[in-house]
Amino acid sequence: MSDGRIIDTSAAAKALGVTPRTIQRWAEAGHLRGWQVAKRGQWRFDASAVLAKRDGSNKSATSDTSDATPVDR
């Protein structure tokens, strides 16, 4: 569930201990849910999704993977 706080790429990077470029790559790849704003394509993120990623709960941090193909190991 969202708490309504919106953060930018720099704040997300600081919370997760990675670079802002890593956050952008994760967002572009769908590993971290966010949306682009403005003409320059700046990213914004729901703070609860970033915290979920940090805490290891990818349910609210990533897009739905219900159609993902299982991998046999």
C-alpha positions as CSV (number, residue, x, y, z in Angstrom):
1,M,0.0,0.0,0.0
2,S,1.2,3.5,-0.8
3,D,1.8,6.1,1.9
4,G,1.6,8.8,-0.8
5,R,5.2,10.1,-0.5
6,I,6.9,10.7,-3.8
7,I,10.7,10.7,-4.1
8,D,13.2,11.5,-6.9
9,T,16.0,9.4,-8.3
10,S,18.6,10.8,-5.9
11,A,16.6,10.1,-2.8
12,A,15.8,6.5,-4.1
13,A,19.5,6.0,-4.8
14,K,20.5,7.1,-1.3
15,A,17.8,4.9,0.3
16,L,19.0,1.9,-1.6
17,G,22.8,2.6,-1.5
18,V,23.3,2.7,-5.2
19,T,23.9,5.4,-7.8
20,P,21.1,7.4,-9.4
21,R,22.0,5.8,-12.8
22,T,21.4,2.4,-11.3
23,I,17.9,3.6,-10.1
24,Q,17.2,4.8,-13.7
25,R,18.3,1.5,-15.1
26,W,16.1,-0.5,-12.7
27,A,13.1,1.7,-13.5
28,E,13.7,1.4,-17.2
29,A,14.0,-2.4,-16.9
30,G,10.9,-2.6,-14.7
31,H,12.8,-3.7,-11.5
32,L,11.6,-0.6,-9.6
33,R,8.2,0.9,-10.3
34,G,8.3,4.6,-11.1
35,W,7.2,7.1,-13.7
36,Q,8.9,9.8,-15.8
37,V,8.0,13.4,-15.5
38,A,8.9,16.6,-17.4
39,K,10.5,16.8,-20.8
40,R,13.9,15.8,-19.5
41,G,12.5,12.4,-18.4
42,Q,13.2,12.7,-14.7
43,W,12.0,9.8,-12.6
44,R,9.7,9.8,-9.6
45,F,9.1,6.9,-7.2
46,D,6.6,5.9,-4.6
47,A,8.6,5.9,-1.4
48,S,6.9,2.7,-0.2
49,A,8.1,0.9,-3.4
50,V,11.6,2.0,-2.7
51,L,11.5,0.9,0.9
52,A,10.0,-2.5,-0.1
53,K,12.9,-3.0,-2.6
54,R,15.4,-2.1,0.2
55,D,13.7,-4.5,2.6
56,G,13.6,-7.3,0.1
57,S,9.9,-7.3,-0.6
58,N,9.6,-7.0,-4.3
59,K,5.8,-7.3,-4.3
60,S,5.2,-3.5,-4.3
61,A,8.6,-2.5,-5.8
62,T,8.3,-4.2,-9.2
63,S,5.7,-4.7,-11.8
64,D,3.4,-7.8,-11.8
65,T,5.4,-11.0,-12.7
66,S,2.4,-13.3,-12.7
67,D,3.1,-14.2,-16.3
68,A,6.7,-14.9,-15.6
69,T,8.0,-18.3,-16.8
70,P,9.4,-20.5,-14.0
71,V,13.0,-21.6,-14.3
72,D,13.9,-25.2,-13.6
73,R,17.1,-25.7,-11.7
